[in-house]
Amino acid sequence: MTPTKETLETASDGPSQDDLVDMLAEEKIEQTKIELREKAEKWAEEKANEKAIAIANKEKILSLELKSFEDLKTQIKYYSDGWALPKGLSEAQAMMTVQMGKQMWMSMFEALQWIWYVNGKMIIYWEVMISQLTKAGYKIEFIKTDANICEVKISWDNWEITETFKIEQAKNAWWVKSFWPWKDQPHLMLRYKAIRQWMKFLCPEVMSWLTTYEEAVTETQPSIEAPNEVEIQNTITDKFEKNEG
């Protein structure tokens, strides 16, 4: 019971008013400490439970991923034993291919048919690249396209960007001389390359950073300039003179 003013005044032989105030303050402090300690213990218990749940969930996810990996490994082994994997594709590469396909929302069979390896790099077919772009919600509109240039407009929601690729750029990269589609179907390849160039810088995640055949070859091999006619003739002459000598 809290003492009143009158009680304090009449209790002359008891504790002073200041003493009683101090006593009440200490009691209040102790009560507050008890309440804070209870809250802290409750908070710690809740956090411990949350951590335990998080660890359990993580272990569950890792367990499921491991099981999924082992199941995929078994499937790939089965296809490999039955000669059902694409030619030249190792089991390890097939595993990586399927995993990459999952990131691009491909089925196992789509990934094994559409993704392959060149010089240690994973590449994708041109047609599939465009399919992935449209599947992600982008719209493609060709403004100008022939055997010398392709200008394409790619849009998404309320914005659009135009990209251009010219045959001179492909020639400077030695693609026209090195890869037959550039010789036989330049108008088609220019379309692909204009779109690829746009994707490479503005939405690389659509292809999960996969590359194309020409890029995989030219990026992993040193640049070698083609010899001109004079160099070829001089080489032939040197060899002829050495043989005659």
HELIX and SHEET records of a PDB file:
HELIX    1   1 LYS A    5  THR A   10  1                                   6    
HELIX    2   2 GLN A   17  ASP A   81  1                                  65    
HELIX    3   3 GLU A   91  GLN A  103  1                                  13    
HELIX    4   4 MET A  108  TRP A  114  1                                   7    
HELIX    5   5 TRP A  126  LYS A  135  1                                  10    
HELIX    6   6 ILE A  167  ASN A  172  1                                   6    
HELIX    7   7 TRP A  175  SER A  178  1                                   4    
HELIX    8   8 TRP A  180  ASP A  184  1                                   5    
HELIX    9   9 PRO A  186  LEU A  202  1                                  17    
HELIX   10  10 PRO A  204  MET A  207  5                                   4    
HELIX   11  11 TYR A  213  THR A  220  1                                   8    
HELIX   12  12 GLU A  229  GLU A  244  1                                  16    
SHEET    1   A 2 ILE A 115  VAL A 118  0                                        
SHEET    2   A 2 LYS A 121  ILE A 124 -1                                        
SHEET    1   B 3 LYS A 139  THR A 145  0                                        
SHEET    2   B 3 ILE A 149  TRP A 156 -1                                        
SHEET    3   B 3 TRP A 159  LYS A 166 -1                                        
END                                                                             
